[in-house]
Amino acid sequence: MRHQDLGELAGPVLLFGGPYSNLQATEAVLAQAEVLGVPSGNVICTGDVVAYCAQPAETVAVVRAAQAVVVAGNCEKQLAANALDCGCGFEAGTTCDLLSAGWYAHANAEIDAEARRWMAGLPDVVRFQQGGARVAVIHGGVTDVARFVFAVSPEAVFVEELAALEALVGPVDVVIAGHSGIAFQRQVGGVTWINAGAVGMPEHDGRQETRFVVLQGGAAEIRALTYDAEAAQAAMQAVGLTQGYDRALLSGYWPSEDVLPQALRLPSLAKG
Ligand SMILES: [Fe+2]
């Protein structure tokens, strides 16, 4: 496990997850850093820069140009290792498995060796302090980079992950995670667990806006991100990524609920 310690960060910190090769959303969230007066160096991504959408290489380029701090997601780890799938561990034949075969092949074809070397060097855990709060940023989990942790996950899941994290980096007050694609905040003992959501894909709630987080004084605000989703969808359709995530950008509903706990799945009527 590779750590990066940013030390004390003054001012607000912008945290975002899942750019997912969605160039338009990534540019929009990076622009928010300026709008919100977030100092350069205080912009942190929870990983999966590359995934479902059309422009993996361009998205990597703008994240790097912005000098955002990036935690390695499973997608970065798999691409760095020249693997043949996204590493989510979807069961063979599930919808997520079939969908990932489409977008991962596109990303794998677009990402060059230099970008893979950058991915290979990304940290697994980023630490910083804000005021008195000790903050750690991870991707999915510490026990498994691709662990899906949701607001409704059992308390034992959080306890297990916090124990693994604190064994690595010492006591923490705030955890910022990503991977599962839905922003939330949950108190676990004395620790605040925040998922910063994903900017590159809506939250399966029928809204086009995506989410990111601004952390100030150790307290998180989950904010909505509006961006040119039509352009992002058109870019996907232009490269043949028409398996369902293209429509999700506008409908706000995922094409598959495979990864979701029952409590977060929607009645079929709601999906129209
Ligand atoms: Fe992930």
Boltz pocket constraint, residues with backbone or C-beta under 6 A from the ligand:
constraints:
  - pocket:
      binder: B
      contacts: [[A, 47], [A, 48], [A, 73], [A, 74], [A, 75], [A, 139], [A, 140], [A, 145], [A, 146], [A, 178], [A, 179], [A, 180]]
      max_distance: 6.0
